Amino acid sequence: MAFIVILFGFGLAGGIVGKMKGSSFFIWFLVSFCVPFIGLVAALLYRWDNNELRRECPGCGKVVKLHDALCTSCGTELEFPEVAIAPESASVRRRPVAGPPSA
């Protein structure tokens, strides 16, 4: 019983780390649950998907990750672009700083 609790803990930790990095919670939960310590380390070492450069599909206009070979929307085969779009993490709006009070 204690072993199942430990497996569940590793699975939950791996799933949370995977989700924070922009990947699937369920996939990283399964990996970390089935291979406890190694799965959690793999989730920690996995790349941050929201820091990946993006590009626009010439077929449908959907913005996809730069490393995608096919558009997930229309199935167009994508060539390496000359211009890349900034990653999602760079496009997050920042909260405006409060200025001096108006009279």
Biopython code that builds the backbone (N, CA, C, O; Angstrom):
import numpy as np
from Bio.PDB.StructureBuilder import StructureBuilder

atoms = [
    (1, "MET", "N", (0.819, -1.199, 0.000)),
    (1, "MET", "CA", (0.000, 0.000, 0.000)),
    (1, "MET", "C", (0.863, 1.265, 0.000)),
    (1, "MET", "O", (0.579, 2.232, -0.707)),
    (2, "ALA", "N", (1.929, 1.233, 0.814)),
    (2, "ALA", "CA", (2.816, 2.404, 0.881)),
    (2, "ALA", "C", (3.506, 2.637, -0.456)),
    (2, "ALA", "O", (3.763, 3.780, -0.834)),
    (3, "PHE", "N", (3.810, 1.544, -1.182)),
    (3, "PHE", "CA", (4.455, 1.676, -2.483)),
    (3, "PHE", "C", (3.548, 2.400, -3.475)),
    (3, "PHE", "O", (4.028, 3.212, -4.266)),
    (4, "ILE", "N", (2.250, 2.120, -3.445)),
    (4, "ILE", "CA", (1.287, 2.795, -4.338)),
    (4, "ILE", "C", (1.221, 4.285, -4.013)),
    (4, "ILE", "O", (1.128, 5.113, -4.919)),
    (5, "VAL", "N", (1.268, 4.627, -2.745)),
    (5, "VAL", "CA", (1.249, 6.036, -2.332)),
    (5, "VAL", "C", (2.501, 6.746, -2.839)),
    (5, "VAL", "O", (2.420, 7.882, -3.307)),
    (6, "ILE", "N", (3.650, 6.094, -2.752)),
    (6, "ILE", "CA", (4.903, 6.680, -3.250)),
    (6, "ILE", "C", (4.829, 6.855, -4.765)),
    (6, "ILE", "O", (5.213, 7.899, -5.291)),
    (7, "LEU", "N", (4.332, 5.828, -5.470)),
    (7, "LEU", "CA", (4.177, 5.938, -6.928)),
    (7, "LEU", "C", (3.243, 7.078, -7.296)),
    (7, "LEU", "O", (3.525, 7.836, -8.224)),
    (8, "PHE", "N", (2.145, 7.207, -6.586)),
    (8, "PHE", "CA", (1.189, 8.283, -6.852)),
    (8, "PHE", "C", (1.828, 9.644, -6.594)),
    (8, "PHE", "O", (1.599, 10.586, -7.353)),
    (9, "GLY", "N", (2.620, 9.759, -5.544)),
    (9, "GLY", "CA", (3.313, 11.015, -5.248)),
    (9, "GLY", "C", (4.287, 11.409, -6.345)),
    (9, "GLY", "O", (4.317, 12.563, -6.771)),
    (10, "PHE", "N", (5.092, 10.438, -6.807)),
    (10, "PHE", "CA", (6.001, 10.720, -7.917)),
    (10, "PHE", "C", (5.226, 11.078, -9.185)),
    (10, "PHE", "O", (5.615, 11.989, -9.917)),
    (11, "GLY", "N", (4.131, 10.362, -9.443)),
    (11, "GLY", "CA", (3.319, 10.652, -10.622)),
    (11, "GLY", "C", (2.731, 12.049, -10.573)),
    (11, "GLY", "O", (2.744, 12.772, -11.570)),
    (12, "LEU", "N", (2.219, 12.426, -9.421)),
    (12, "LEU", "CA", (1.643, 13.761, -9.256)),
    (12, "LEU", "C", (2.711, 14.846, -9.418)),
    (12, "LEU", "O", (2.469, 15.860, -10.074)),
    (13, "ALA", "N", (3.876, 14.641, -8.832)),
    (13, "ALA", "CA", (4.957, 15.623, -8.955)),
    (13, "ALA", "C", (5.410, 15.752, -10.406)),
    (13, "ALA", "O", (5.607, 16.865, -10.894)),
    (14, "GLY", "N", (5.577, 14.638, -11.094)),
    (14, "GLY", "CA", (5.980, 14.673, -12.505)),
    (14, "GLY", "C", (4.929, 15.327, -13.383)),
    (14, "GLY", "O", (5.266, 16.070, -14.305)),
    (15, "GLY", "N", (3.660, 15.059, -13.108)),
    (15, "GLY", "CA", (2.579, 15.675, -13.871)),
    (15, "GLY", "C", (2.522, 17.175, -13.684)),
    (15, "GLY", "O", (2.304, 17.914, -14.644)),
    (16, "ILE", "N", (2.714, 17.629, -12.468)),
    (16, "ILE", "CA", (2.695, 19.072, -12.188)),
    (16, "ILE", "C", (3.870, 19.767, -12.865)),
    (16, "ILE", "O", (3.705, 20.835, -13.454)),
    (17, "VAL", "N", (5.055, 19.167, -12.783)),
    (17, "VAL", "CA", (6.224, 19.758, -13.437)),
    (17, "VAL", "C", (6.026, 19.798, -14.950)),
    (17, "VAL", "O", (6.338, 20.803, -15.590)),
    (18, "GLY", "N", (5.514, 18.719, -15.521)),
    (18, "GLY", "CA", (5.261, 18.686, -16.963)),
    (18, "GLY", "C", (4.253, 19.734, -17.391)),
    (18, "GLY", "O", (4.430, 20.377, -18.426)),
    (19, "LYS", "N", (3.200, 19.915, -16.611)),
    (19, "LYS", "CA", (2.180, 20.921, -16.926)),
    (19, "LYS", "C", (2.751, 22.333, -16.820)),
    (19, "LYS", "O", (2.420, 23.193, -17.637)),
    (20, "MET", "N", (3.602, 22.583, -15.827)),
    (20, "MET", "CA", (4.228, 23.893, -15.677)),
    (20, "MET", "C", (5.114, 24.223, -16.878)),
    (20, "MET", "O", (5.256, 25.388, -17.249)),
    (21, "LYS", "N", (5.698, 23.208, -17.472)),
    (21, "LYS", "CA", (6.578, 23.428, -18.612)),
    (21, "LYS", "C", (5.818, 23.466, -19.931)),
    (21, "LYS", "O", (6.435, 23.586, -20.989)),
    (22, "GLY", "N", (4.489, 23.365, -19.892)),
    (22, "GLY", "CA", (3.675, 23.488, -21.093)),
    (22, "GLY", "C", (3.370, 22.181, -21.789)),
    (22, "GLY", "O", (2.915, 22.186, -22.933)),
    (23, "SER", "N", (3.605, 21.075, -21.137)),
    (23, "SER", "CA", (3.353, 19.770, -21.723)),
    (23, "SER", "C", (2.104, 19.157, -21.090)),
    (23, "SER", "O", (1.384, 19.826, -20.349)),
    (24, "SER", "N", (1.857, 17.897, -21.383)),
    (24, "SER", "CA", (0.671, 17.208, -20.892)),
    (24, "SER", "C", (0.856, 16.701, -19.463)),
    (24, "SER", "O", (1.831, 16.009, -19.166)),
    (25, "PHE", "N", (-0.074, 17.044, -18.589)),
    (25, "PHE", "CA", (-0.051, 16.552, -17.207)),
    (25, "PHE", "C", (-0.164, 15.038, -17.182)),
    (25, "PHE", "O", (0.588, 14.366, -16.476)),
    (26, "PHE", "N", (-1.113, 14.493, -17.960)),
    (26, "PHE", "CA", (-1.405, 13.065, -17.932)),
    (26, "PHE", "C", (-0.202, 12.232, -18.388)),
    (26, "PHE", "O", (0.111, 11.212, -17.775)),
    (27, "ILE", "N", (0.471, 12.662, -19.459)),
    (27, "ILE", "CA", (1.621, 11.902, -19.959)),
    (27, "ILE", "C", (2.742, 11.879, -18.926)),
    (27, "ILE", "O", (3.320, 10.824, -18.664)),
    (28, "TRP", "N", (3.053, 13.038, -18.336)),
    (28, "TRP", "CA", (4.129, 13.081, -17.349)),
    (28, "TRP", "C", (3.718, 12.390, -16.055)),
    (28, "TRP", "O", (4.575, 11.861, -15.347)),
    (29, "PHE", "N", (2.435, 12.381, -15.733)),
    (29, "PHE", "CA", (1.964, 11.617, -14.572)),
    (29, "PHE", "C", (2.235, 10.135, -14.791)),
    (29, "PHE", "O", (2.754, 9.458, -13.903)),
    (30, "LEU", "N", (1.883, 9.624, -15.984)),
    (30, "LEU", "CA", (2.104, 8.205, -16.272)),
    (30, "LEU", "C", (3.582, 7.841, -16.274)),
    (30, "LEU", "O", (3.968, 6.813, -15.718)),
    (31, "VAL", "N", (4.406, 8.672, -16.892)),
    (31, "VAL", "CA", (5.846, 8.397, -16.935)),
    (31, "VAL", "C", (6.423, 8.370, -15.525)),
    (31, "VAL", "O", (7.163, 7.453, -15.169)),
    (32, "SER", "N", (6.084, 9.377, -14.724)),
    (32, "SER", "CA", (6.625, 9.453, -13.366)),
    (32, "SER", "C", (6.035, 8.380, -12.450)),
    (32, "SER", "O", (6.691, 7.957, -11.499)),
    (33, "PHE", "N", (4.823, 7.942, -12.720)),
    (33, "PHE", "CA", (4.192, 6.886, -11.932)),
    (33, "PHE", "C", (4.835, 5.533, -12.237)),
    (33, "PHE", "O", (5.116, 4.751, -11.329)),
    (34, "CYS", "N", (5.065, 5.264, -13.533)),
    (34, "CYS", "CA", (5.608, 3.961, -13.931)),
    (34, "CYS", "C", (7.099, 3.825, -13.637)),
    (34, "CYS", "O", (7.564, 2.745, -13.271)),
    (35, "VAL", "N", (7.844, 4.908, -13.793)),
    (35, "VAL", "CA", (9.285, 4.887, -13.525)),
    (35, "VAL", "C", (9.558, 6.025, -12.555)),
    (35, "VAL", "O", (9.981, 7.100, -12.978)),
    (36, "PRO", "N", (9.324, 5.813, -11.257)),
    (36, "PRO", "CA", (9.241, 6.897, -10.284)),
    (36, "PRO", "C", (10.355, 7.944, -10.308)),
    (36, "PRO", "O", (10.087, 9.090, -10.671)),
    (37, "PHE", "N", (11.558, 7.611, -9.948)),
    (37, "PHE", "CA", (12.593, 8.630, -9.815)),
    (37, "PHE", "C", (13.042, 9.147, -11.184)),
    (37, "PHE", "O", (13.182, 10.355, -11.375)),
    (38, "ILE", "N", (13.265, 8.253, -12.120)),
    (38, "ILE", "CA", (13.744, 8.631, -13.453)),
    (38, "ILE", "C", (12.694, 9.464, -14.192)),
    (38, "ILE", "O", (13.046, 10.401, -14.909)),
    (39, "GLY", "N", (11.426, 9.139, -14.029)),
    (39, "GLY", "CA", (10.363, 9.905, -14.673)),
    (39, "GLY", "C", (10.287, 11.338, -14.165)),
    (39, "GLY", "O", (10.077, 12.264, -14.948)),
    (40, "LEU", "N", (10.453, 11.522, -12.881)),
    (40, "LEU", "CA", (10.435, 12.871, -12.315)),
    (40, "LEU", "C", (11.651, 13.671, -12.770)),
    (40, "LEU", "O", (11.526, 14.856, -13.080)),
    (41, "VAL", "N", (12.822, 13.044, -12.815)),
    (41, "VAL", "CA", (14.025, 13.723, -13.304)),
    (41, "VAL", "C", (13.858, 14.092, -14.771)),
    (41, "VAL", "O", (14.261, 15.180, -15.182)),
    (42, "ALA", "N", (13.270, 13.206, -15.567)),
    (42, "ALA", "CA", (13.033, 13.503, -16.983)),
    (42, "ALA", "C", (12.086, 14.688, -17.134)),
    (42, "ALA", "O", (12.294, 15.532, -18.005)),
    (43, "ALA", "N", (11.065, 14.765, -16.314)),
    (43, "ALA", "CA", (10.132, 15.898, -16.365)),
    (43, "ALA", "C", (10.843, 17.190, -15.990)),
    (43, "ALA", "O", (10.582, 18.237, -16.582)),
    (44, "LEU", "N", (11.734, 17.125, -15.017)),
    (44, "LEU", "CA", (12.484, 18.315, -14.616)),
    (44, "LEU", "C", (13.444, 18.778, -15.706)),
    (44, "LEU", "O", (13.663, 19.978, -15.869)),
    (45, "LEU", "N", (14.016, 17.840, -16.452)),
    (45, "LEU", "CA", (14.981, 18.183, -17.499)),
    (45, "LEU", "C", (14.333, 18.487, -18.847)),
    (45, "LEU", "O", (15.015, 18.933, -19.770)),
    (46, "TYR", "N", (13.028, 18.250, -18.974)),
    (46, "TYR", "CA", (12.316, 18.484, -20.232)),
    (46, "TYR", "C", (12.301, 19.980, -20.558)),
    (46, "TYR", "O", (12.333, 20.820, -19.659)),
    (47, "ARG", "N", (12.252, 20.301, -21.849)),
    (47, "ARG", "CA", (12.319, 21.708, -22.267)),
    (47, "ARG", "C", (11.033, 22.463, -21.899)),
    (47, "ARG", "O", (9.979, 21.858, -21.704)),
    (48, "TRP", "N", (11.141, 23.777, -21.809)),
    (48, "TRP", "CA", (10.002, 24.649, -21.550)),
    (48, "TRP", "C", (9.334, 24.948, -22.890)),
    (48, "TRP", "O", (9.887, 25.701, -23.692)),
    (49, "ASP", "N", (8.147, 24.371, -23.150)),
    (49, "ASP", "CA", (7.474, 24.571, -24.429)),
    (49, "ASP", "C", (7.035, 26.009, -24.655)),
    (49, "ASP", "O", (6.938, 26.437, -25.805)),
    (50, "ASN", "N", (6.767, 26.771, -23.602)),
    (50, "ASN", "CA", (6.330, 28.146, -23.803)),
    (50, "ASN", "C", (7.500, 29.079, -24.109)),
    (50, "ASN", "O", (7.289, 30.265, -24.365)),
    (51, "ASN", "N", (8.746, 28.556, -24.086)),
    (51, "ASN", "CA", (9.916, 29.349, -24.473)),
    (51, "ASN", "C", (10.385, 29.029, -25.891)),
    (51, "ASN", "O", (11.383, 29.589, -26.346)),
    (52, "GLU", "N", (9.685, 28.142, -26.595)),
    (52, "GLU", "CA", (10.057, 27.757, -27.950)),
    (52, "GLU", "C", (9.609, 28.820, -28.959)),
    (52, "GLU", "O", (8.533, 29.402, -28.827)),
    (53, "LEU", "N", (10.451, 29.063, -29.965)),
    (53, "LEU", "CA", (10.063, 29.974, -31.037)),
    (53, "LEU", "C", (8.897, 29.377, -31.821)),
    (53, "LEU", "O", (8.715, 28.160, -31.843)),
    (54, "ARG", "N", (8.116, 30.229, -32.457)),
    (54, "ARG", "CA", (6.936, 29.780, -33.199)),
    (54, "ARG", "C", (7.009, 30.279, -34.635)),
    (54, "ARG", "O", (7.850, 31.110, -34.976)),
    (55, "ARG", "N", (6.118, 29.760, -35.469)),
    (55, "ARG", "CA", (5.996, 30.207, -36.856)),
    (55, "ARG", "C", (4.548, 30.109, -37.290)),
    (55, "ARG", "O", (3.738, 29.432, -36.657)),
    (56, "GLU", "N", (4.234, 30.797, -38.384)),
    (56, "GLU", "CA", (2.870, 30.805, -38.899)),
    (56, "GLU", "C", (2.766, 29.851, -40.083)),
    (56, "GLU", "O", (3.624, 29.854, -40.967)),
    (57, "CYS", "N", (1.719, 29.039, -40.099)),
    (57, "CYS", "CA", (1.485, 28.106, -41.194)),
    (57, "CYS", "C", (1.074, 28.888, -42.444)),
    (57, "CYS", "O", (0.163, 29.714, -42.378)),
    (58, "PRO", "N", (1.731, 28.639, -43.580)),
    (58, "PRO", "CA", (1.348, 29.349, -44.801)),
    (58, "PRO", "C", (-0.006, 28.885, -45.356)),
    (58, "PRO", "O", (-0.628, 29.597, -46.144)),
    (59, "GLY", "N", (-0.458, 27.703, -44.952)),
    (59, "GLY", "CA", (-1.718, 27.175, -45.457)),
    (59, "GLY", "C", (-2.942, 27.751, -44.765)),
    (59, "GLY", "O", (-3.879, 28.203, -45.423)),
    (60, "CYS", "N", (-2.934, 27.736, -43.422)),
    (60, "CYS", "CA", (-4.128, 28.162, -42.682)),
    (60, "CYS", "C", (-3.882, 29.374, -41.790)),
    (60, "CYS", "O", (-4.839, 29.982, -41.309)),
    (61, "GLY", "N", (-2.621, 29.740, -41.557)),
    (61, "GLY", "CA", (-2.317, 30.903, -40.738)),
    (61, "GLY", "C", (-2.209, 30.619, -39.253)),
    (61, "GLY", "O", (-2.017, 31.545, -38.465)),
    (62, "LYS", "N", (-2.330, 29.358, -38.849)),
    (62, "LYS", "CA", (-2.228, 29.010, -37.431)),
    (62, "LYS", "C", (-0.774, 29.140, -36.983)),
    (62, "LYS", "O", (0.144, 28.790, -37.724)),
    (63, "VAL", "N", (-0.574, 29.643, -35.772)),
    (63, "VAL", "CA", (0.771, 29.766, -35.214)),
    (63, "VAL", "C", (1.106, 28.460, -34.508)),
    (63, "VAL", "O", (0.398, 28.034, -33.596)),
    (64, "VAL", "N", (2.221, 27.814, -34.949)),
    (64, "VAL", "CA", (2.659, 26.537, -34.390)),
    (64, "VAL", "C", (4.098, 26.663, -33.906)),
    (64, "VAL", "O", (4.778, 27.639, -34.224)),
    (65, "LYS", "N", (4.560, 25.694, -33.150)),
    (65, "LYS", "CA", (5.937, 25.687, -32.663)),
    (65, "LYS", "C", (6.905, 25.555, -33.837)),
    (65, "LYS", "O", (6.572, 24.945, -34.853)),
    (66, "LEU", "N", (8.086, 26.119, -33.698)),
    (66, "LEU", "CA", (9.091, 26.105, -34.751)),
    (66, "LEU", "C", (9.545, 24.687, -35.070)),
    (66, "LEU", "O", (9.876, 24.396, -36.220)),
    (67, "HIS", "N", (9.567, 23.805, -34.086)),
    (67, "HIS", "CA", (10.052, 22.436, -34.295)),
    (67, "HIS", "C", (9.003, 21.515, -34.909)),
    (67, "HIS", "O", (9.322, 20.369, -35.226)),
    (68, "ASP", "N", (7.753, 21.975, -35.089)),
    (68, "ASP", "CA", (6.726, 21.147, -35.718)),
    (68, "ASP", "C", (6.996, 21.008, -37.213)),
    (68, "ASP", "O", (7.280, 21.997, -37.888)),
    (69, "ALA", "N", (6.908, 19.787, -37.730)),
    (69, "ALA", "CA", (7.138, 19.544, -39.154)),
    (69, "ALA", "C", (5.844, 19.643, -39.952)),
    (69, "ALA", "O", (5.870, 19.949, -41.145)),
    (70, "LEU", "N", (4.708, 19.384, -39.296)),
    (70, "LEU", "CA", (3.400, 19.472, -39.939)),
    (70, "LEU", "C", (2.498, 20.391, -39.129)),
    (70, "LEU", "O", (2.577, 20.430, -37.902)),
    (71, "CYS", "N", (1.633, 21.136, -39.833)),
    (71, "CYS", "CA", (0.653, 21.975, -39.151)),
    (71, "CYS", "C", (-0.383, 21.069, -38.500)),
    (71, "CYS", "O", (-0.899, 20.156, -39.144)),
    (72, "THR", "N", (-0.689, 21.310, -37.241)),
    (72, "THR", "CA", (-1.646, 20.469, -36.530)),
    (72, "THR", "C", (-3.078, 20.778, -36.933)),
    (72, "THR", "O", (-3.989, 20.022, -36.596)),
    (73, "SER", "N", (-3.292, 21.867, -37.642)),
    (73, "SER", "CA", (-4.640, 22.246, -38.047)),
    (73, "SER", "C", (-4.990, 21.728, -39.446)),
    (73, "SER", "O", (-6.020, 21.082, -39.636)),
    (74, "CYS", "N", (-4.118, 22.018, -40.426)),
    (74, "CYS", "CA", (-4.453, 21.679, -41.810)),
    (74, "CYS", "C", (-3.580, 20.579, -42.401)),
    (74, "CYS", "O", (-3.885, 20.074, -43.482)),
    (75, "GLY", "N", (-2.494, 20.192, -41.715)),
    (75, "GLY", "CA", (-1.637, 19.111, -42.193)),
    (75, "GLY", "C", (-0.595, 19.523, -43.216)),
    (75, "GLY", "O", (0.057, 18.662, -43.805)),
    (76, "THR", "N", (-0.420, 20.829, -43.443)),
    (76, "THR", "CA", (0.569, 21.309, -44.396)),
    (76, "THR", "C", (1.973, 20.986, -43.888)),
    (76, "THR", "O", (2.269, 21.171, -42.708)),
    (77, "GLU", "N", (2.844, 20.499, -44.792)),
    (77, "GLU", "CA", (4.227, 20.258, -44.422)),
    (77, "GLU", "C", (4.944, 21.595, -44.338)),
    (77, "GLU", "O", (4.898, 22.390, -45.277)),
    (78, "LEU", "N", (5.598, 21.838, -43.230)),
    (78, "LEU", "CA", (6.206, 23.140, -42.969)),
    (78, "LEU", "C", (7.697, 23.123, -43.233)),
    (78, "LEU", "O", (8.413, 22.243, -42.753)),
    (79, "GLU", "N", (8.162, 24.093, -43.993)),
    (79, "GLU", "CA", (9.593, 24.296, -44.222)),
    (79, "GLU", "C", (10.128, 25.205, -43.133)),
    (79, "GLU", "O", (9.350, 25.873, -42.452)),
    (80, "PHE", "N", (11.440, 25.244, -42.956)),
    (80, "PHE", "CA", (12.029, 26.116, -41.945)),
    (80, "PHE", "C", (11.859, 27.564, -42.382)),
    (80, "PHE", "O", (12.279, 27.918, -43.483)),
    (81, "PRO", "N", (11.253, 28.415, -41.551)),
    (81, "PRO", "CA", (10.961, 29.792, -41.953)),
    (81, "PRO", "C", (12.192, 30.698, -41.883)),
    (81, "PRO", "O", (13.162, 30.407, -41.184)),
    (82, "GLU", "N", (12.123, 31.793, -42.621)),
    (82, "GLU", "CA", (13.192, 32.784, -42.546)),
    (82, "GLU", "C", (13.007, 33.683, -41.330)),
    (82, "GLU", "O", (13.980, 34.198, -40.780)),
    (83, "VAL", "N", (11.750, 33.872, -40.908)),
    (83, "VAL", "CA", (11.438, 34.723, -39.767)),
    (83, "VAL", "C", (10.622, 33.906, -38.772)),
    (83, "VAL", "O", (9.650, 33.247, -39.140)),
    (84, "ALA", "N", (11.029, 33.959, -37.516)),
    (84, "ALA", "CA", (10.306, 33.241, -36.468)),
    (84, "ALA", "C", (9.534, 34.241, -35.617)),
    (84, "ALA", "O", (9.893, 35.415, -35.527)),
    (85, "ILE", "N", (8.471, 33.750, -34.999)),
    (85, "ILE", "CA", (7.646, 34.560, -34.101)),
    (85, "ILE", "C", (8.163, 34.355, -32.682)),
    (85, "ILE", "O", (8.629, 33.269, -32.338)),
    (86, "ALA", "N", (8.084, 35.382, -31.873)),
    (86, "ALA", "CA", (8.555, 35.309, -30.495)),
    (86, "ALA", "C", (7.822, 34.210, -29.735)),
    (86, "ALA", "O", (6.676, 33.893, -30.056)),
    (87, "PRO", "N", (8.475, 33.625, -28.727)),
    (87, "PRO", "CA", (7.819, 32.574, -27.934)),
    (87, "PRO", "C", (6.648, 33.118, -27.123)),
    (87, "PRO", "O", (6.517, 34.325, -26.921)),
    (88, "GLU", "N", (5.801, 32.199, -26.664)),
    (88, "GLU", "CA", (4.621, 32.579, -25.887)),
    (88, "GLU", "C", (4.998, 33.314, -24.610)),
    (88, "GLU", "O", (4.280, 34.215, -24.178)),
    (89, "SER", "N", (6.107, 32.940, -24.010)),
    (89, "SER", "CA", (6.502, 33.577, -22.763)),
    (89, "SER", "C", (6.850, 35.048, -22.967)),
    (89, "SER", "O", (6.711, 35.843, -22.038)),
    (90, "ALA", "N", (7.294, 35.422, -24.149)),
    (90, "ALA", "CA", (7.635, 36.821, -24.428)),
    (90, "ALA", "C", (6.395, 37.642, -24.748)),
    (90, "ALA", "O", (6.409, 38.865, -24.612)),
    (91, "SER", "N", (5.319, 36.979, -25.171)),
    (91, "SER", "CA", (4.118, 37.709, -25.563)),
    (91, "SER", "C", (3.112, 37.860, -24.429)),
    (91, "SER", "O", (2.031, 38.411, -24.639)),
    (92, "VAL", "N", (3.444, 37.382, -23.234)),
    (92, "VAL", "CA", (2.551, 37.522, -22.085)),
    (92, "VAL", "C", (2.504, 38.993, -21.692)),
    (92, "VAL", "O", (3.538, 39.639, -21.523)),
    (93, "ARG", "N", (1.298, 39.504, -21.552)),
    (93, "ARG", "CA", (1.147, 40.911, -21.180)),
    (93, "ARG", "C", (1.573, 41.122, -19.745)),
    (93, "ARG", "O", (1.282, 40.319, -18.858)),
    (94, "ARG", "N", (2.256, 42.202, -19.547)),
    (94, "ARG", "CA", (2.668, 42.561, -18.195)),
    (94, "ARG", "C", (1.682, 43.573, -17.643)),
    (94, "ARG", "O", (1.111, 44.379, -18.378)),
    (95, "ARG", "N", (1.496, 43.514, -16.335)),
    (95, "ARG", "CA", (0.582, 44.434, -15.680)),
    (95, "ARG", "C", (1.175, 45.851, -15.723)),
    (95, "ARG", "O", (2.353, 46.026, -15.411)),
    (96, "PRO", "N", (0.385, 46.859, -16.102)),
    (96, "PRO", "CA", (0.937, 48.216, -16.148)),
    (96, "PRO", "C", (1.306, 48.722, -14.752)),
    (96, "PRO", "O", (0.652, 48.418, -13.755)),
    (97, "VAL", "N", (2.363, 49.491, -14.730)),
    (97, "VAL", "CA", (2.829, 50.062, -13.469)),
    (97, "VAL", "C", (1.982, 51.284, -13.161)),
    (97, "VAL", "O", (1.734, 52.111, -14.039)),
    (98, "ALA", "N", (1.544, 51.398, -11.932)),
    (98, "ALA", "CA", (0.704, 52.531, -11.531)),
    (98, "ALA", "C", (1.526, 53.808, -11.582)),
    (98, "ALA", "O", (2.637, 53.868, -11.055)),
    (99, "GLY", "N", (0.981, 54.805, -12.208)),
    (99, "GLY", "CA", (1.662, 56.102, -12.317)),
    (99, "GLY", "C", (1.271, 57.006, -11.145)),
    (99, "GLY", "O", (0.600, 56.568, -10.210)),
    (100, "PRO", "N", (1.693, 58.252, -11.205)),
    (100, "PRO", "CA", (1.345, 59.176, -10.128)),
    (100, "PRO", "C", (-0.169, 59.441, -10.120)),
    (100, "PRO", "O", (-0.804, 59.430, -11.175)),
    (101, "PRO", "N", (-0.727, 59.671, -8.968)),
    (101, "PRO", "CA", (-2.179, 59.909, -8.888)),
    (101, "PRO", "C", (-2.529, 61.200, -9.623)),
    (101, "PRO", "O", (-1.806, 62.195, -9.555)),
    (102, "SER", "N", (-3.664, 61.154, -10.329)),
    (102, "SER", "CA", (-4.090, 62.357, -11.053)),
    (102, "SER", "C", (-4.868, 63.271, -10.107)),
    (102, "SER", "O", (-5.575, 62.824, -9.204)),
    (103, "ALA", "N", (-4.706, 64.566, -10.355)),
    (103, "ALA", "CA", (-5.316, 65.565, -9.470)),
    (103, "ALA", "C", (-6.744, 65.827, -9.785)),
    (103, "ALA", "O", (-7.383, 66.644, -9.122)),
]
sb = StructureBuilder()
sb.init_structure("model")
sb.init_model(0)
sb.init_chain("A")
sb.init_seg("    ")
for serial, (resi, resn, name, xyz) in enumerate(atoms, 1):
    if name == "N":
        sb.init_residue(resn, " ", resi, " ")
    sb.init_atom(name, np.array(xyz, "f"), 0.0, 1.0, " ", f" {name:<3s}", serial, name[0])
structure = sb.get_structure()
